Amino acid sequence: MKFVKSLSLVLTILLCQQLASAELQLDYQGNNGKTDRITIQGVSFTEVGFAYQKTLEKNPIINGFNLYATEAIREDDTWTIFYGGWLRSGQPSDNIYRGTTKTLDVTEGWSSLNRTVVSEGSYLHINDPSVSKTDDGWYALYTAAKFVGSEFRDWINYSTSTDGITWLPNSGTASNEVSMADPGNLAGGTITDIARPSIVKTDTGWRMWFDASTNNGAVHSYLAESVGDDPTSWQIIHRYDDINGFPGFYEPDVALRPDGTYLAVVQHSFGMLYLATSTDGIEFTLSDSPVFLASDPNLDVLYISNPGLLYDEQTDQLFGVAFGMTDSPNLTGHDVGFAYNQYKVEVRSPDGTWHTQAAAVGLNELMIQTYGYTAFDTLRVSNPITGEVLLETAIDATAGDVFQLTTVPEPATLSFMGIAMLAVYRRK
């Protein structure tokens, strides 16, 4: 289908028939003067799957001296994000913070960003929050770290809240450490450290994915179930195999979907993020390849860690993932970045060169990098999971042009005139 810049296009019945079967529509929005890109708006792709994750040009999103370990919860039209770390240089201890946003895009849209909800108290550090909102209130589990003699010890503590803002306790205390039993000796010894929890409330109780070590040895990944109504007493029911010597289900963020299946994101080797799915919450299938890499040329960092899903349980939509990002080999100095779940969009120049390198510039907007090319004649939009081409259309575009991608209503609801008007490529 050929779109032209003139509004005097004579539409034919054939053109209308072609459009009637289309799902996406492309409209011209103007030129933003940025000569290194074509910009496409309306690209958020929220189907859950092993999707094509775009890096965000405006990364990082949450800035501090060393912030990471996000937990995102959607309520109505608002996201609440919990995260931990050092907010300021010279801060002696990790704390847990909270912020809210409607857009997920940039910090300007956030409210009460960096509000401290749990401080270190009697511990050296409090971090790695996992938060669940239930009919009974809010529950948070998190890593609490301190020295026991000369050994550095991690354990998991908990706090509760009625509104997600004020938490009890609001500082670390030994009385709120969880208990962990291992009746099957899956850990193979005395557990000396447990850390980095992800909790889910099920119909029958609670589940928690975490890592642990025995006798101050190697770290492995585990699943535990609650003993009782509250997520305070646990027993280990499963140990995950390592992958190439790295914990097999490390730093997870797990969500229970409305259909009873599970969705997760985990990190591997501090450079790769994988999505994972499960029917029973025990055995997970990881994506065949990473959905996100620290080596992505649009990100330009050395290490990524502590990922969190940007998943709306209300609508079963996956918007992307959040993660800690740093260049430090000591894994300090993190900021929080986002990667968004978006359509795959490509443009072609008249000489046949396809431009496929893209980066998100917001939740619903991406840029296709054009590397000095100035003319473009074809645009293609694909389903990032299946590879199905959803729209391929002729364009007459130049560098800096901005387009809007929208979903066309069902053809049965459109009049002939409505279809004809939708077929016009509106360049103003």
N, C-alpha and C positions, 0 to 999 in steps of 0.2 A: 504494500500500500504506500503510495507516494504522497507525502504531505508537502505543500508548498507554502511560501511566505505570504502569498496574496490571499485576501479574503474573498476574491472574486472567482474562486474555484467553482467550476460547474460540477455538481455532484451527480453521479449516475446511479441508477438502480443497482448495478453491480457493486458499486462501492458500498452502498447501504447494506447489501447482503453480506459483504465481507465483514463489515463492522458489527453486524448483528451477532456474530459468533465470537467477538472479541470480549475479553474480560478487563483489559487495561487500556487506558487512553493517555495520550501524551499531549501536553499543552506547553507552548512556549511562554516563558515568564520574563524575558529580557536578557540583558548582558550585564554581568557584575564586574567586568573589567579585569578579571583574573585570567591571565593568558596561559596559565599552566594547567587548565582544567576545563571539563564540561561538568556542570553541576546538575544533579537529579534530585528532586524532592519527592516525598511520598513513597519512600522505599522501605519502610519498616515491614519486615516479614516475620510474623509472629507464630507461624506454625512450629510446633515442637518437633524437633528432629535433629539430626546431625547436620546442622545448617552451616552455611558459609558465613563465618564471623568476620566482620569488618573492623579494622582498627579505627580509632577515633583521632582525627587530626588535632582536636583540642585537648588530648590527654596531656597531663593528668587532670582528673576531675576534682578530687579531694586532695588538698595540699597540706603538708605539715612537715615536721622534721623526720618522722618515720611512722607513717600511717599505712595500715593494711587490714586484711581479715574482715571483709564486708559481709553483712547479712541484710538483705533487702526484703521488706514486707510491703505488699500493696494492700491498701484499704481504700475502697471506693476509687477516687481519682488521685490519691496521694501515696507516694512511696516514703516509707520510713527506712533509713539506712543506719545500721549500727556498724561500728568499726573500732579498731583499737590501735594503740601505739603511742609514740611521743608526738605531742602537738607542737612543742617548741624546743629549740636547741637548748641543751643543758637540763632538760626535764629528766629527773632521775628515774622515773617509773612509767611503765605503760599504763594507760587508763583506757576505758571504753567510752566511746562518744556516740552521739546520735544527731541526725539531721533529717529534714524532710524536704521533698521536692515533688513537683507535679510533672516535670519534664524529663528528668534523668540526664539532661544535656550538660549544663555548665553550672558552676557554683553560684552564679548570680541568681539562679532561680531557687536557691535553697533557703530554708527557714531554720533558725537556731542551729546552724551548722556548728559542729564541734562542742555541743553541749555535753558536759561530762555526766554520765549516768552511773558508772561504777568506777571508783578509784582504787588504788592499790591496798589501802588499809594496812593490815599486818603482813602483806606480801611485798616482794620486790616488784613484780609485774602482774597486771591483770590484762588479759587480751583474748583474742580468738572467740568473739561472742557468737553464739547460736541462739536465736530467739524464736519462740513459737507463741502465737496468739490463739487462745482457746476460748471456749464459752466461760471457763472459770477464771480467766485472766491471762496475764502474760508471764512466760517463763523464759529465763535466760540461763544458759550454761556457758562457761568460759574457762580458759586456762588461768590458773593462779600459780605463780612461780615464786620460790624462795629458796634460800640455803637451809639445808638440814645438816648441821655440822659443816663439813667441808664439801658436801655434795649439793649440786644444784638440782632441785626437785620440782617437777611440774605435777599439778593435780587439777582436777576439774571441780569447780565450785558452782553454786547456783544462786540466783536472786529471782524475786517475783515482783510483779507490778499489777496494778489495777488499770492503768492507762497507758503503759508503755513509755511514760516519761519519768515518773518517780519510782525508784526501785529500792527494795528492801532485801538484804542490806545494800547500801549504796557504796560500800567499800569492802575490801576483802576481809573475811574472817574465817578462822579454822572451823567454826561450828557449821559452816555451810559447805564444807567439802562433801562430795558425793561418796557413797560407799560402792566398792567394786568387788564382786565375787567372781571366781573363775572355777566353777565346779567341775568343768571338763578338763582343767589344766591346759587350755588352749594356748596360753601364753608360755607354757613350759617352764615356769618358775615363779618366784615372788615378784609381783608387779611393783616397780619402784617409781614409775612415772606414767601418767596418762595426760593427754593434751589434745587440743584442736578438735573439739566436739562438733557434731552436727546432729541436731535432734529433730524428730518428727513425732507428732501425736497421731496414733492410729486408733481404730475402733476398739482395740483391746488393751491399749496401754501406750507405752513410749518405746521408741527405738533411738539408739545413739551410735553413730559411726565416729571413730576416733583412732588415735594411734597411742601405742604404749610400748614400754620397754621393761624388761625384767633384769633385775640385778645390775641396773645401769648399763645394760647392753644395747644391742641393735633395736631400732624402732620398727614396729610392724603395725599393720592396719587391722582393726577389729570392728565387730558389731556387737552391741549389748542390748538387752531388753530390760525394761524397768521391773522392779519387784515392788508392787504397790501402785497407788493411783498417781503419785507425784514423781517427777523425774529426779529422784534423789538417791534411790538405791537400785543397783544394777547388777546384772550378771552377764558375762561374756557368752555369746552363743555361736560366734563364727570368727575365724581368722582368715584374712585374705592373703593369698600368695604374693610374694614379692615379684616385681617385674624388672628383670635385668639388675637385680640387686637393690632396687628402690622399692619402698613400701607401695603395695599394689593399689591402695585406695587412700591416697595421702591428701590431707587437708581438704576433705570433701565438703561440699554443700549439697544436701539432699532435700528434695521436695516430694511430697506425696500428691500425685495428680488426682483429679476427681474420679477417674475410672479405676482407681486403686493401684495403678502402676507407679513406679518411682522414676524420677529424673534427677541426675546428679552432674556436678562438674568436679573434676579432680585435677591435681597438677602432678607433673612428672619431671624429675630432674631439674626443677626450678627454671625450666625453659619451655614447657609445653602444657597446654590445657586440653583435657579430653572431656567430652560429654559422655554420659553413661545412662543406660536405661535398665530397668529391672521389672519383672512381673511380681516377684515375691519380696523384694527389698533385701535379699541376701546375696544372690548371685547377680552381678551387673555385667552388661555387655558394653564395653567401651567402643567409642567411635573408631573406625578403622584407621584414621589418622587424626592428628591433633586438630582441634577447631581453632586454636590460636597458638602462635609461636612468639617467643621473645625476639626471635630473629626477623620477624616481619619488618621489611624496610620502612614501613610507615610508622613504626613505633620507636625504633632506635634506642632500646635499652638492652641490658645484658641478661637480666633475671626477672622472672615473674613468679608470684607465689600467692597462697591463701585466696583462692578464687571464691566467688559467690555468684549464685544465679540471679539474674534479673528476670524473675519469673513471677507472673501474676496467677496465683492459684484461683482467683475468682473467675477468670476467663480462660484459664489453661493456655496462656500465651507466654512464649519465651521471647523476651526482648533482647537478651544478650547475656554477657557475663561481666563481672567486675573482678579486679585482681590487684595485688600489690605489684609495683614495678620499681626497679632500682638498678643502678650500675655498680653497686658495691658488692665485691666478692664476699664480704662479711654479712651480706643480706640485711643491711641497715639502710637508712635513708630512703625508705619507700615513700611513694605517693600512691594514690588509688587511681587506676585507670579503668575505663570501660571499653568493651568491644560489643558492637551491636549486631543483631541478627537482621540482615537486610537482603533484599533481592540482589541477584547478580546482574549487573548492568555493564554492557560493553558498547563501544562506538567504533565505527570504521572510517578511515580516511579514504578518499577516492583512489589512492594507489593500492588499495587492498589491505592496508595495515590495520589490524584490530588492536584497539587500546583496551586492555583488560585489568590494568593495575588501578585499584580503587581504594579509597579510604573514607570512612564515615566522617562527616563534619557535624553530626548531631544524630539523635535517635532516628530521625526520619529523613535524613539528607546525606548524600554521598557525593564525592568528587571522583571523576575519572581522570587520571593524570595523562596529559597529552604530549609531554616531552617535545615541545617545539612545533608540533603539528598545528595547523590553523584551520583546516577544512575537514568536514565530516559529513558523510552521506548516508550512514545507516546506524540505527540504534537497536540493540537487542536486549531484552529482559528475560531472565531465566529463573525457574524455581531452583534455589540453591541446594535443595536436598535431592531432587530427582533429576535435575538437569533439563527438564522440559522447558522449551522455549515458549514463553507466554505472550511475547510481543516482539516482532521484528519489523521495523518500519523504516522507510526512507526519510531522511531529514536533510535539510540544507542549513548547516550550522557552522559556526566559527568558535574559536577558543573564547571562553568566558560566557558562553550562552548558558542559560538556566532553564530547565524544563521541569514541569510538574507531572508526576505520574499519579493517575487516579483510577479507581475501579469503576467500570461502566456498569450501570444498573442492568438487571436482567432484561434481555431484548423484548420479552413479552410485555413489559410495562412501558415500552417506548412507542411513541407514534412515529410515523415515517419522517415527519419533520424533525422530531427529536433526534433520531438517528442521524439525519443529514447534518444537523448542527454539530453533533459530537464529532463528526469526521473532519472538521476544519482544524487545521494546525494554526493556532492563534498566536501569531507573532505580532506584538504591539509596538 
